[in-house]
Structure formats: C-alpha cells, structure tokens
Amino acid sequence: MDNQMIAANGLEYVMNTYGRFPMALVKGEGAKVWDADGVEYIDLVAGIAVNNVGHCHPEVVEAIREQAGRLLHCSNLYWIENQINLAKSIVDNSCAEKVFFCNSGAEANEGALKLARRWASRQGHTDKVEVISALNSFHGRTMGALSATGQTVYQAGFGPLVPHLLHVQYNDLDSLKEAVSEKTCAVLLETVQGEGGIIPLDPAYLAGLMELKEQYGFLLMIDEVQTGMGRTGKLFGHQRYGFDPDVFTLAKALGGGLPIGALCARGDAALALQPGEHASTFGGGPLVTAAAQASFDVITKGNLPEAAEEKGQYIKAQVASWPGMEGVIKDVRGQGLMIGIELIPEGIGVKIVEACRLKGVLINCIHGMVLRMVPPLVITKEEIDKALGVLQDVIKAIA
C-alpha cells in the first residue's frame, strides 16, 4: 500500500490520538528512512530521540533475530539472564546500584514516584509525600507521570490529578525554595527539558538544589528518558554535570528501537521497593533486553556520546553562522545532539517542518517556536550538511 492508502486505513481503524503527517515510514537505515511511496528522508527526529544507534543497526537486528529464535517472553517469577546482564551494564557505567525494568519512560517515572513515597515511608516519614517537578517539564502521559508533568496543555480534561505533586519554575532557585519543605520526599527534574524547549539545567540552580537536598533530606530524581544513552554528549545527562542522583529513569534510546524503560537507583533508594510492591509483566523480557544490550554496547564501545558532542557543536556553529537570521532565529542551544533552534516570528515553526519534509528532511517543532533536532548519533557529516542546507533554504523562504 502507498502513503494515501495506509493513512486512509489508519483514520478508519486507529484511535485519533496523534496529529500525523500524511505518510507512513516503512524502512530505515542509519539516519535515513523511506516512506511507503519510496521517498527518502534524512531523519532528524529519530523516533523522538529513540534511534540513537540509527535505524536497524546490524548488531541490534542480529541480537533480536537470535533471541527471537530462543525465547520471546518469560515471567519475572524467574531470573532472566539478558535482563541481569543489561542491569549490570547500566550499574557498571553509572552511579546506580540496582535497576528495575519496565516498558516505557512514563512507566519508569511512575515507578520513581512510587519509589520516592515508599522510601520515605520506610524511614518512618509518613507525612513526607510531596514530589516537586518543574514547569514546562514532561514526564509522561499516565496519571502519575502526567501529574508530575508541568504543562497544563497535556493535563486539561484529565483531572483530578494525583495530589501532592508540585511544580516550580525551572532554573529558578527562589521558586524551589518556596516549595521545598519537610513534606518533600523527592525533586524530579530533566537535565535538559526536551518538550519544554531544549532548556539545559543551570549549574548554579543545581548547586542550590544540592544544598536544599542536604538540608531537607529528599531524593533527587533525574528523568533521563530523552537525555540518556549518549544523547547529550555523555552516556547519561547528569554525568555532564558531575553529580550522582539518587534515582534516574531511562527509556527511548535504551532499547535500540524496541520499547523498554528502566528505573535506576542507589543507596537506600535502591532498596525501597521489595517483592510485591512493584512489578511489570513484560518489563525486562528476554527479547527487549537482548536488543537493549546490543544497543548499549554499540553506544559505549563506539564512543557515540563523544561523537554526539562533536556533531552537536558543529551543528550549532553552522546554524549560528547563517547570515541574515537576526530577525528569525532567537537562540541555538542544547547539549550533544539534542538541539533547539528558537524562532522569533510566530507560527512559522510548523510551516518549516512541513516544507523540510517535502524536501526530504524530517524535523520536529515544539510549541510552534522551537525546532528540535535529535538525530541518530551515527548521522554522518555529509547528512548533517545536506539537512542543514535544506533547513537554511526553507527558513529563508518562509521567514
């Protein structure tokens, strides 16, 4: 079937929860994808920061094929060797001491919220129930994660939300100080706000946060769903800042293209959840953990975080050097290959995305004003130059 036929069937049979482009992607390799009409694209979206090792990386594909012929699923009533190996890889390369596996970033963040309250109650602090997150954050669409998300646009019509989840201004220490109290069991943050507009964490804010953590004794939990697995130039986003969170969550790129989430913790937090207190039927199954292990090895052994930093710096320098953009581009920011181009004219972001698509480049726009670039970490310089050439021409034509 072609794009038109697939879209028509989708409109008839699939719930209308996405604003989709009139195309279906049917093939991918590296940083390129092809639609059902055979059109080739350079992919700067990468499944929204999922395909860090590229589409259909041979080592990930081979791991899936081999495991699929051995065992697809078994219950967590039994030990799963691939799951243990993947947990060890995460622990060996981070501050984490224990890992719980689930199926998505939202599930991982739901687990973090449960862990924080269970951790507090285990210490006898039954009134320590508040979790603070940031405005413009995004932590998922399940009820707990949605309630922690600091964007009302995603919450409208789904109330009442989970109570005792507070929101403060990101990178505003005074706002945080007003919210923190003896009832605070955790602060949940992204080191780079993705859906919020590619906003990096301010080191000065982090320093103040650490002082408050020492004073009030809450958990620091970092949502690494989008920033993890090499995206920001380090394997995990918090490593770029040189601190160890009590808890961090992973998903997206961890699975190499398959769905998996991880709740990672250290110290007392790693022991907070005991048998019967949290579970997942499919979490950490043999197939997805085989794929995730292959993806993890490609990222770490291939030095992809370092490559992401180098390529990201190149992209930012190129965009900043474009002439005649003073009244069009307000800012170019980000870390590694997680880059935001903030636009000045209202309403042109969506037009730019569509024009780029028609010229063979897939890019994403946040809130109609920030172009988000999160390509595979394996994207080549030639592909970057071609994509940036298209983007520059499109911005000139539209703005």
N, C-alpha and C positions, 0 to 999 in steps of 0.2 A: 504494500500500500504506500501511497505517496503522502506528503505532509497534509494535504487537504483531507484525504480520507481518514487518516488517523485522528486528526483534530475533530472531525465530524463525529466519529465514534466516541471519542473522549467526552465531548459535550453531551452525548446522549446517555452514557453509562457511568461516568465518573462524577463524584460529588464536586460541585463548583467551589472549591476552597482555594484555588490558585488563579492568579491573573497570568495566563500562559501566553507565550508567543505562538504564532500560527505555524509551528514547526515541530518535528519530532527528531531527536537525536538518536541515531541507530548504530553509530560506530565511533570509536575513539582510539587514538594512539598518541602517546606523549602529550603535547599541548594542543593537539588538533582533534576536532570532531567533525563528523559528517551527518547531515540530516537525511531524511527519507527520500529527498529529491536528488541526493548525491552532491549537495553543495558543501564545500569545505570551509571550516571556520578556525581561526586561532582563538583558543578558549582562555579568556582572562577571568573567568568565573570559577572554573574547576569544581563544579558541583557545590559552589559556595564554600571554598577553602577545604574541599574534601580530597580531591585528587592530587595531593602533594607530590606523589611519585609519578604523576602522569596517568593518563588513561591506559588501562590494560597493560600495566608494566609486566613484562615477561615473567619475572620472578614471582610476582603476586598471582598471576594467572596459573603458573605451574603449581604453586602451593595449593590453590583452590582445586585444581584438577586432581592432584594426588590425594588430597584429603577427601574429596567427594567420592572417591572410589573405595575409601576405607570406612569412614563413619561420618554421617552428616550431623547427627544430634544424639546427645545423651543427657540425662538429668544431672543437675548439680547434687543429687544424692550420692554421686560418685565422683572421684577425682578425675579431672580432665588434664592430660599431660600438656597439651598445647596451651591451655589456659595458664597453667603453672609457669611454663616457660616464658609466656608473654608478661606475666606479672613480675617475674624475675628481671626481665629486660627493663621494665619500667623502673623497678626499685634500684637496679644497678646504675641507672642513668639519671637518677633524681634523688630528692630528699625523702621520697615516700618509703614506708616500711611495709605497708600492706595495700592490696588492691582488690576492689570489688568490681565485677564486670556486669554491665547491663547492655542495652541495645541502642542508646541514643544519648545526646547531650542533655536533653530535657530529663531523661531518667537519671542520669548521673547527678544532675543538680537537685532533683527531688531527693536522691539518696543523701546528698550533702546536707540538705535541710533537716532530714530525719536524724542524720548522724549528729548534727550540732545540738539538737534538743536532747537526744539520748545521752550524749557526752555530758551535758550539764546536769541532767537528772541523776546520772550515775555518781556524780560528785556531790549529790545532795542539794543542788541548787534548782529546786523545782519551779522557782519563780524566774529563772534565767531562761526566757523563752523567745526573746526578740532577736530577729536577724535583720541587719541593716544592709541594704544594697543601694546602688546608685541610680539616680535619674538618668534616663536615656540608655540604661543597660538593657541587655537581652539575655535571658537565661532559659527560655523555652516556653512551650505553649500548654503543657499540662498544668493543673491548677496551682500547685505549689510553685513551680518554676515561673508560671505566668504572674503569680502574685509578687514574686521577687523581681520580675522584670519592671524596670522603671519607665514604661511607656504606656500611657493610657490608651493609645490607639489600638493596642493589642488586647486590652482588658475590657474595653467597652462592651457592655451587654452580657458579660460573664460573671457578674457579681452575685452574691458577695464573695470577695476574695478571701484567701487564707489570712487570718488575723495575725497580728504581731510581726508583720514584715514591713519594715520602714524604709523610706527612700530619702537619700540626701543628695546634694549636688556633688557630682564627680569632680575630684581635684579641688574641693573646697573644704579646707580643714575646719573652718568655723562651723560649717553646716554639719560636719560629722561630730564635732564636739558637742553640739546641741542635742544630738540624737543619742549618743552613747550614754549608757547608764549601767547600774548593777544588774539590770534585767537583760543586758545584751549578751547573747550566747555566741554570736558569730557576726562577722562582717564578710560579705560576699562581693567580690569585685572582679572585673576583667582588667588585665594589664594593658590591653588596647580595646576600647569599646568598638566593636565591629558594626553592629546595626545602629549604634549611636552616632556613627560618622567618622570612624577611624580616628579615635581620640586616645593617644597614649597616656599612661599613668604618669603623673608628675612626681619626680623623685622626692621633692620637698613634702608633698602630700603623704607619700609613703612613709617618710621619716616620722611625721606627726602621728600617722596611724599606728606605727610601731610603738610609740610612746603610750598611746591610749590603750593598746593591747596589753602592754606591761602593767598599766595602772588598773585596768578593769578585768583582765583575765578572760578575754573572749577568744574564740578561734578565728584565725584569718583563713578564709577560703577563697581560692582563686579559680574562676571559670576559665579554663584553657581550651574550651571546646573549639574555638576558632583560632586561637593563638598557638596551640600546641603542635607538636610534631614538625618543628623546624620552620614554621611559617614566619616568625618574627626575626629570624637570624640566629636564634638559639633553639635547642631542642624543645624547651618549654619557655613560655613568655616570661615567667617570673625569674628565670635564670639570667635574663638580660639585666635585671635589677639587683641581682646578688642577694636575694633573701629566700628563706625557706618557709612557705606557707604550711599551716597545719594540715590543710586539705586542698587538693586541686582536682579538677574534673577534666576528662578528655572525651572526645568523640570524633566526629568528622573525619579528619585525615588518618586517625589511628587504624582504621580498617582497610586502608588502601582502596576503598570504593565500596566495601561491604559495611553494613550497619553494626556499630559497636560503640559502647560508652564505657568509661572507667571512672571509678571513684577511688582516689588515691589519698592516703593519709599517713601521718607519722605520729609517734608518741602516744599519748593517751587517746587521741582521736582515732588511731588505728585499731584500738581495742574496744571502741564504744559499742559497736554492733556485734551481737552474739547470735548463735543459732536460733532461728525462728523470728528474729527481729527485722530481717530484711532479706529479700530473695528476688530472683528473676528466672523464669522458666528457660528462656533462651540465652540468658546472659553468659558470655564467655564460652559458648559452644565450640566444639572442635573445628568446625569449618571456618567460622569467622576469625577465631584466634590463630588459625594457620595463616590466613590471609594477612592478619594484622602483624604477625611475627615477620612475615616476609617483607611487608611494607616498612616495619620498624628497622629491619636490617638494611634495606636499601637506603633509608634516610640517614642512619648513623654511619654506616660503612662508606657511603658515597659522599659524605660531608655536605649533604644538601642544606643544612642550616647555614653554613658558610656561603654556599652558592646563593641562597636566598638573600643574604645580606648584601653581597656584591651586586647582584642583579637589581635589587631594590634601590640601592644607592644610584645605580646607573639610570634607572627609570626616572627617579626623582630629579636627577641632574638634567636629564634630557627635557623633561616637561618644563622645568624652571627656566630653561634656556630658550623656550619658544618665544619668538618676537611677537609683539602686538597683542599680548594676552592680559595686559594690565587691567582692563575693564571686564575681563571674562573669568579669569582664574584668581580666586582669592588666596588659596593656600594649597600646597602639596605636602602631604605629611604621611607618617606611618613608620612601620618598622619591618625590615626584611621585605618579603613580597606580600605585605599587607598594606596597601597604599590607598590613600584617599585624595582625590582632586576636588577641592571645594570650589563650586562655581558661584559667580555673582549674579548674573541675570536669572530671574525666577522662571521656572518652568522649562528650561532648556535641557535639563538632565535626561528626561525621558526621551526627548527628541534625539539627543546624541546617541543614546543606547540603541534606538531603532535604526538610525542612519548607519551606525557602525555595524549592526547586524546585517543590514543589506549589503554592506561592503566586505563581509566575511570576518568580522571581529565581534566576539561576544564579550560584553562588559556589563556591569551591574551599576545601578544607581540607588542611593539611599536617601530617603526623604526628599527626592526630587532635586537635590542640590549637591550631593557628593558622589562622584564617580568612584566606585570601589573596584580595585584591581587586586585579585587574589589568584593569580595563575598557578599552574603546576610549577613546583620548584625546579623541574627539569626543563622548563622552557628555554629555548636557545636564544642567543643574542640576535640572530637573524630574524627569529619570530618576534622578538621584542621590538626590533626596529621596524618591521613591517606593520605590526599592530599600532605602534606609536605614530607611524606615518599616516595611517588611516584615521586615527583619533584626532591628530592635529588638523588634518584637512576637514574633517567633519565639524570640529569646533569652530574653525574659521568660517565655514559655510553657513553654520546655523547662527553663530553669535555675531 
